[in-house]
């Protein structure tokens, strides 16, 4: 039986690679939380990666998810000899992900470009993760990159990605948003604000401005804030209570159900804007509305994981052929197009 390693990250990312693994029933699947090589692991041990998927906090959440679903865990892919690696990002690629066939699955919306992304593009020695998720898809180190939509494919190609390695499959967590309407969340017809972990990832954020904007849009209607999982919940809750004392604040809970039941959705840089658009909600975002509509993930009835699994099968079949040619005629086998 062929063996595949699935590299998780946040719970959202881990759910997506798990969905792909479920469709690859003929493969033996192992899972690991996100990790990097020596430099990245040193940052984690020093506590300098806690705001990222490399940190111990999100690592624990990933492991809790893997254990709750009774999935086989191979920390760091230590057993080796995998026929395929499926990862949630190409911003950091450990050695094991660079050795053989690699499929990367887009997580969701990307951070907006800024000074750091321009510096990372100009000075190639700078690690691309310094720019957040902005430079996702630009490594060229994967064999296939499965993306959310044709709009995102155009975006990644414009950023320098090889179009021959991109497949528009949709992404599992955002491809069937209608299912979120069936939920038991008790509130209805409120104005929902999904915040972002902007400050935790060292970007500028004016929380007072966001709360005042939400109050203006709500115009007296019930206001509900759903905090980002990576956010400092105590600090954010205190701020919201100060400026909007009557608002509901949720640090946890089913975000998609909250979106399905709201009348208006306000986001900052969150992928939840895509859920709101798919459900026909009035959406306010820091991203331009036209851009969001162009990039919105395919709604394919929950078939994205199956499509990504098929990309994995086609890639590994082609890789076997190319490897055979290498053995027989000495032709290179890396970078299968």
Secondary structure, DSSP 8 states (H G I E B T S, - for coil): --EEEEE--SHHHHHHHHHHHHH-TTSEEEEE----SHHHHHHHHTT--TTSTTSHHHHHHHHHHHHHTT--B-GGGTT---SEEEES-SSS--GGGGTS-EEEE--S------HHHHHHHH-TTS-GGGGTTTTTT-S---SEEEES-HHHHHHHHHTT--GGGEEE---GGGS-GGGGGS------S-EEEE---TTTTT----HHHHHHHHHHHHTTS-EEEE--TTS-HHHHHHHHHHH-TT-EEESSS-HHHHHHH-SEEEESS-THHHHHHHTT-EEE-SS-HHHHHHH-----SS-HHHHHHHHHHHHHHHHHHHHHHHHHH----SS--
